[in-house]
Structure formats: structure tokens, C-alpha cells
Amino acid sequence: MTKTATLTTRDAPVDDPAARMRAVGRAFVPTLIAIGLVTSVVSALGAPLIPTLATEYHQSLQATQWSLTAPMLVGAMVSPLVGRLGDGPHRRTVLIACLAIVTAGGAIAALAPGLWVLVTGRALQGVGLALMPLTMASAREHLATLRSGEVIATLSVVAAVGVGLGYPITGFVADHGGAAGAFWLGTAASAVCLALAAMYVPRPTARTAPGRLDWWGALTIGGGVLALLLAFERATDGGWTSPGTLAGMALAAVLLAVATRRELRIDAPLVELRLLRHPGVLAANVTALVLGTAMYLGISLMTQLVQLPIGMGESVFVAGLCLVPLSVTSLAANRMVPLVSATLGARAVIPLGTSLLAAALAYFGVLADTAWKAGAAMGLVGLGVGFTFAAMPSLIVKAVPLRETASAMSFYQVARYLGFSFGAGLAVTLLRVFGDGAVSPGRDAYAATCVTGGLLCLVAGAICWVLTGRTGSDQAAG
């Protein structure tokens, strides 16, 4: 094997990045970002459409909530498997196949004659949520070290950008073309990404797979994650001590314990859990879990309160517009990370972001009483998201070998999804607690819940500060 075809180090995938980039073409990075943006927008399609779907299909709001829950469940469940398949010679094939599934799911949802057919289509679209680690692994392999770090940080933030854009776009299209129109729009966007991936995403340089695929591990990990997410979903309605919630958590504990024991004993695990021994990897995953809980709790409350009569009484479209500043400022913060890292030190970037998120949630809960104040709070949320989610992937990338990138990032994605799902259930629980069990909690209950979410953000920042301090350097998130 010649020197120019060899992977030299885990941080520098090729000896001549400029030559590799010329071979890849200028459309490579825009294609990766488009894939990340579209899959995040598609995943958010269900939220603004829930009232519309309930009306069109003559179903309860609780039933139509599955149009949002199903893709998250599928995304979290298949992420470890997709990540492992992407660590090897088949990454491009897996990426294209998953985008084809997402596109087919969108068409099924748009044509669905009934709610549960629509939920099936939405579940297929959830496969797209597992693609972000593959785009990050591709960027790391085919770009120069500095450029790949910038692109990976952008891809991590793109999920928040997609939510901020997806809500108002979905609301506008649904107002004029119904729910089917919104799903057709998502289908068309997915099809474009499928074509771009086929044209511009290069094949991996690896010629051999990282090891025999652990199907038993895939079943136990996927089953455990699914059981845990369903338990969180059940807790939203039945409470955390209900038999269904406790049974789901118990099943999840058993399956994940079995999976952990197996993954630590076999030579080619689906998820390399030993990487959690590295403080940076542990910090990224624990912070993602806690911060995901706080962030989803806060954003779900914000979008509700903008629309509720006890809040601002605005329309779904206006509530969506309030999320646009989140997209703008998260991208801006992403660009500012190198400057902040150089000024304050890399270790301070994530705690700074979590502090901004905490301030945003507290400001919204206590002071925001108009749509423009809600937009300002979302802008502050975007700054926090940009600093935190742009920096966390670098903690992992610095610690893992190139061949483990997609798998390690998939584990990180699952931690985020678990946090998001737990945050949704926790929001309902806290509203009941602070609202003294009322069916329709008052404004004070929302304020107290938002402040609690802010405190969780500070906890996430403290955890990251402590864990990254164990690395013995100030390059924790640079």
C-alpha cells in the first residue's frame, strides 16, 4: 500500500487533504449539511401538524402525538446499528439506502388514508435521525483536520437549525396545503438529498468492515432503548409510578444490562463502550443526556405558552416564527466557538453555552409575555445550543480512532434522544407538580418549570467542566 492511500493518524485521515477535496468536489460539504438539515426538518414535521392531523383523521391529540413520537423512537433504536454499518466500506451505501427509506416514508405519510398508516410512514422517516453520525464520519475521513472539525461542529448544530426552520415552514404549508402538503414537501426535500448523496458523497477508503456485525447486540440495545423511550412516553400520561412506566423501565434495565455485558466481552461490539473511559467521551454523552432533557423541556414549554391563552394566545405559525431566531443565532454561535475557545479556553465553551441556555429559560419563564420577547428568548437559546452542540462532538472525535467515528457519534445521538424524550415527560410532570395537579396549569407553573429547566442546564455545564478537567489539558472542546 502506498503512502498516499494510507490513513496516517486518527486526526488526519489522508496525507494530501487538498487532493482529496479536489476529488470529492465542492458540493461535498453542502451535501452533508443539506442531509443533516433536511432530516432534522423532517423529524420536526409532526409537532406543528398534531392539531391538523387530529381534525383530518378524527383522532385524539394523544393519538396523533405518535406522528411525532414514532420517528424519534425509530431514530434512537436504529442509530447504533446504522452507526456500526457506517464504520467501514459500506457507509455511502447505508447513507443512500436510509435516505431512500426516509423518502418512501414521506410519500406514505402524504398518501396515508388513516392515522396509523401515517404513523408508519413517519416511523420510516425516523431512520433519517440516525444519519448524522454517518455525515460526521464522512466529513472526518474526506476533509483536512481543521476543516473536518468545523464541518462536524456545524452538522451537530444543524439539528437545532432544522427545528427552528421546520416549525414555521410546516405551519405555513399546512395552512395552505393541509398536512399532506407538508409531508409532500418533506418527501421532495428527502429525494433531493438522496440524489445529492448519490452524486457527491464519496466511497470510504476502508476496504474491510470493522468486524462481524453484532446482531444480538443490535436487538438488545435497540429493544432496551425502545422500552426506555416508551416508558418515558407512558410517564407523560400515566405518571412515573404507573405500572406501565415502571414495567417499561424494568424491561429496559434488563435488556441494556444484558447488552452492556455482551458489548464489553465480544471482540467486535456494536457500540464500543470502553471508549466511555475517556473523560472527553464520557463528558460529551453525559452532558448531551442532561442538556437534551433541559433543552427539550424548555422548547416544548415555549412553543406551548406562545399559543396558550394564559400565555400569548398566538397562532401556530407565529409560534413557529418565534423559533427562527434559534436557527440564526445557533449558526452564529457555531462560528464564534474558535474565538471564544481562544479567549476563555476550550474547557469553558460548553459551560458558557449551558449558562446562556439557563438564562434564556429563566428569562422566558419569568419575563416573556409577548411574541417578540419569546423570539428574543429563542435567540438566546440558539446561542447556547450553538456553543454546546458545536463543541461536544469534538470531545468525541479527539478521543476515538477514525474507524469508530460513526459508532461513537451514534451513541452520542442516542444520549441526546433519550434526553429529549425524558425532557418531554419531565415537562408534563413538573407542570402538574407546580400547578398543584391542575388539568390546565397556570402561568406560574410554566414559569417554575422553565426555571427548573434552566437549573438543569447549569448542572449539565458543571458536569462537563468537572469531567473535561480530568483530561489534564485545556483542549477539552477546542
N, C-alpha and C positions, 0 to 999 in steps of 0.2 A: 504494500500500500504506500502510495506517495505521500509526501508531507502535506501537500495542498489538499488532499482529500481526507485528512485525519482530523478528528475532533481533538484539539490540543488541551484545553482545560475546561472545567465546568463553567467558567465565566466567559470564556472566549471560544465560541463554537467553531470558528473557522480561522485559518491563517490569513485569508485575504477577504475581509468583510466587504470591501468595496467591489471586488469582482463578484462576490456572491450577490450583492444587492443589484448589480447591473444585470445579472442573470435572472433575478427574481422580477425586477421591473418596479417602476414607481407606483404601480397600482396595488402592490402587496399590502402595505400598511393601511391605506384607505379601505381595502377589502376586509382586513381583520377588524377594523373599527366599525365598519358597516355591519358585519356579522354580529358583533357584540351589541351594537345599538339596536338593531332590528330584533334580536332575540329578547332583549330586555323590554322593548316596547311591546312585543307580542305577549310576553308574560304578564304585562300590566293591563292588557286589554279587558280582562274580566271585571276589574274593580269599578270603573265608571258605568259599566253596562248592566250591573246587577239589577237596578230598578227596572230598566227597559226589558231585560230578559224575563223578569218576574211577570211583567204585564203581557209580553208577547206569548209566553208559554203557559200563562195562567198557573204559575207556581209561586210558592212562598219565597220570601227573601232568603230564608235559611237554605232552601233547596238550591236556589240559583247561586248561592255563595260558592258552590262546588265548581263553578266555572272559573273561579279564582284559585281555589284550593287545589284542584286536580293537577294543574301544571306544576305547582310548587312541590307537591308530593312526588310526582314523577321525576322532576329535575333533581331533587335531593336523593331519590332512590337510585337513579341510574348514573349519577355523577362518578362514583368510584369506578364503576365498570367502564364507562366511556373514557375516563382519565387513564386507566391502565391500558386500554386498547390504543390510546393515543400516544403512549410511550413506546414508540417503535416504528417500523416501516409502514404501518397502515394508518398513520394519523390523518393524512389527506383523505383517504377513502372513508374513514369513520366520520370525518367532518362533513363530507359531501352527503353521505348516507343519512346522517342526522338532520341536515338541512332539508333533505327530501322528505323525511318524516314530518318535520315541522310544517313544511308547505302543504303536505297532504292533510295534516291535522287542521290547518286553517280552512281548507276547502270543505272538509267535513263539517266543521263548526258553522261555516257560512250557509251550507245547504241543509243543515240539520232540521228534520221535521219535528223533533221533540227535544226536550231539555237534556235527556241522558245521552242522546246521540251527540248533542253539542258538547257535553262534558267529556265524552270520549275523544272528540276532536281536540278539545283543549288539553286533554291529558297528553296526546301525541305532541302538541306544541310544546309541552313542558320539557321534551327532550332537548330543546334549544338551550335551556338553562344549564345544561351540562357542557356546553361548547366553549365557554370562556376559558377553561384551562387549556384546551387544545389550541386556541388562538394565542395564548400566552406562551405555550411551549414552542409553537411555530415561530413566534417573534424572537424568542431567545436563541433558537437554533440558526435562523437565517439572517439576523441582523448583528451589527457590531455591538460590543458590550454596552457602551453608553446609550446608543440608540435603542437597543432592546429594552433597557431599563425604563426609558421614557415611555416607550410604547406599552409595556406591561402595566405601568402605572396608569396610563390613560385608559387601557382596557378595564382595569379594576374600577375606575370611576364611571365608566360608560353605563354601568347598570343603573346608577342613580340618575344619570342624564336621561336614560331611556324612560324612567318613571316620570320625570318632570315633563318630557315631551309627549309621552304616551297618553296621559290623562286628558290634556286639552284637545289633542288631535282626535282621540277616541270620542270625546264628548261632542265635538263639532261634527264629525262624520255621522255619529249615531243620530244626532238631531235632524240630519238631512237624508240619511240613507238607512236608518234603523241599525239594529245590531248586526244584521247580515252585511251591511255595507262596511262596517268597521272590521269584521273578520275577513272580508274580501281584500281590504286594504292591507291587512297583515299578511295575507296569503301572497299577494303580489310582491310585497317587500321581501318576504322569505324566498320567493322564486328568484328575484334579482340577486340576492345574496348567494343562492345556490349556483347560479350561472357565474358570478364573480369568483367564487371559490374554485370552481372547475377550471377557470381560465388563469387565475393569478396566484393561487396558493401552491407552492412547490411541494414536491415529494420530500419526505425526510431523508436525511443522508444515511440513517441507520439501515442496515440490511437484515438485521436479526432482531426478533422480538425480545423483550427483557426477560422472558421466562414463560413457562406454561401458564395459561390463564387459569386463575383460581375461581372456578365456577361456584364451588361450595361457599367460598368466602363472599362472592357476589350475592348469593342468595341470603346468607345470614346477615351481612351488613345491610343490604337493601331492605330485607324484612325488618331488621331492627330499627332502621331509620324510619321506615314507613309506619311501624307500630308506634314509635315515639311521636311522630308528627300527627298521627290520627288521635293519639291521646291528648295532645295539645289542642287539637281541633275540638275534641269532645269536651275539654275543660271550658271552652268558650261558652257552651250552653249548659252542661250538666254540673260544672264546678270541678275543682281539683280533687275533691274527695269522693266523687261519684264512682260507682262500681266500674263503669266503662272506662273512665280515665285511669283509675288505679290498675285495672286489668291490662290496659294498653301499655302503661309504664312498666309493669312487671314483665310482660312479654318482651318488650324492647330491651329491658335489662338482661334477660336470659340470652336472647339472640346476640346482643352486642358483646356479652361476656364470652360466649362461645366463639364469636368471630375474632375477638381480641386474642384469645388463647391460640387460635389457629394461625392468625396472621403473624404472631410472634414466633411460631415454631417452624413454618414452612420456608423453603428457600426462595420462592418467588411469590411473595404476598401480593394481594390485590392492592392493599394500602400499606406502605412501609411505615408502621407505627414507631419503629425505632428512631425515626427522624425527629420525633417529639422530644427526644433527649436534648436536642439542640435548643438553647434558650430562645433563639430568634423564631424558630418554627413554632414552638410552644406559645410564645408571646402572640404571634400572629393569629393562631387558631383560637386561643382563649379570648383575646381581645375581640376577634370577629364575632364570637358567640355572644359575649356580653353587650358589645356595641350594636350588633344586629338586633338584639332584644330591645334595647333602648330606642334605636332609630325607628324600627317598625312601629313600636308603641306610639312614639311621638307623631310620626307622619300620618298614621291611621286616625289619631285623635284630631290632628289639624284639619284633615280633609273633611271629617265629620262636622267639626264645630263651625267651619265656614258655611256649611249648608243648613245646620240646625237652627230653628227659630230662637233657641236660647243663646245662640252664638251670633252669626252674622246674617243668616237667612238668605244666602246667595244660591245661585243655580249650580248645577253640576259643572257646567262649562267654566263659570267663574272660579269654582274650587280648583278646577284643572289649571286655569291660568295662574293661580297662586303658586303652583308648583314650578312654573317656568323659571323663576329666579334660581331655584335649586340647581337646575341644569346649567345655567350660565355661570354661577359662582363656583360650582364644583369643578368645572373645567378650568376656570381662572385659578383656583387654589392649586389644582394639579400642576399648573405651570409655575406656581410660586414655590413649590416644595424645595427645589435645589437652593433657592435664595434663603429660605427660612432655615434649611438644614445647615447652610454655611454660616448663618448668623447666630443661631441659637444652639446648633449642634443637632446631629441627626436623631439622637435619642429623644429630643424634645418635640419632634414633629407630631407624632401621634397624640401625646398628651395635650398639645396645643389644639389639635383638631377636636378631641373629645371635650375640651373646655369650651370651645365655640359651640359645639352641639348642646352642651348643658345650658349655656347662656341662651341659646335660641329657644329651647323648650321652656325654660323658665319665663322668658320674655313673652312667648306666645300664651302660655297658660295664665299669666298674671295680668298682662297689659294689652294684648292684642284684642281689639274689639271692632276692627274694620278690615275690609279685604286687603287694603294696601299694607296694613300692619302685618297681616298674615303673610303677604308676599315678602315683606322685609324679613320676617322670621324664617321663611323658607330660604331666602338668600343666605342668611347666616348658617342655616343647616347645610346648605351647599358648600360653604367654606369648610365647615367641619368635616363633611364627607370627603371633600377633595383632599384634605390633608391626611385623613386617616386611611381611607381605602387606596389612595395612591401610594402610601408608604408601606402598608402591610405586606403586599406581595414581595417586595424587595427583601424583607426579612427571610422569606422562604427561599427565594431564588439564590440568595447569598449562601444558603446552608446546604442545598441539595444538589446532587450531580445532575447534569443535563438530562440523562436518561430517566430521571424520576420527576421531572418538572410537572408534566400533566397530572400525574397521580397525586403529587403533593398539593398542587393547586386545587384538585378536585376535593380533597379532604378539607381544605380551607373553604371551598364553596359550600360544602355540606354544613360546616360550622356556621356560616352565615345564614343558610336556610333554616337551620334549627333555631337560631336566634330570632329570625323574622317570625317564624311560626309561634315560638314561645311568647314573643312580644305581643302578637295579636291576642292570644289567650290572656296574657297578663293585663293587657289594657282593659278588657272586659271585667276581669276580676277586681282590679283597682277601682274602676268606676263604681262597681257595686259596693265595695268597702267604703270608699269616700262618700258615696251617695246614700249610705245607710240602707242599702238593699233596694232602693227605689228602681222601678222598671225604667223610668226616664230620669237619669241623674241630672242634677242641676249644674250650673256653670262652675260652681266651686269644686265639684267633684272632678270636672275636666281639668281645672287649674292644678289641683293637688296631684292628679295623675301625671300631668305634664312635668311638674316639678320632680316627681319621683323618677320619671324617665331621665331627667337631667342629672339626678344623683347617680343613676346607673352609668351614665356616660363618664362621669368623674371616676367611678370605680374602674371602668374599662381602662381609662388613661393611667390610673395608678398601677393597675396590674401590668400593663405594658412597660411602664417605667421601671418597675421592680425586675421584671423578667429580662428585659434587654440589658439591664445593668449587670447581669451575670455574664455577659459576653466579654466583659473586661475591656471594651472599647467604646468609642463614641460613634460607631458607624452602624448603629442598630437599624436605621431606616434610611440610610443615605442612598 
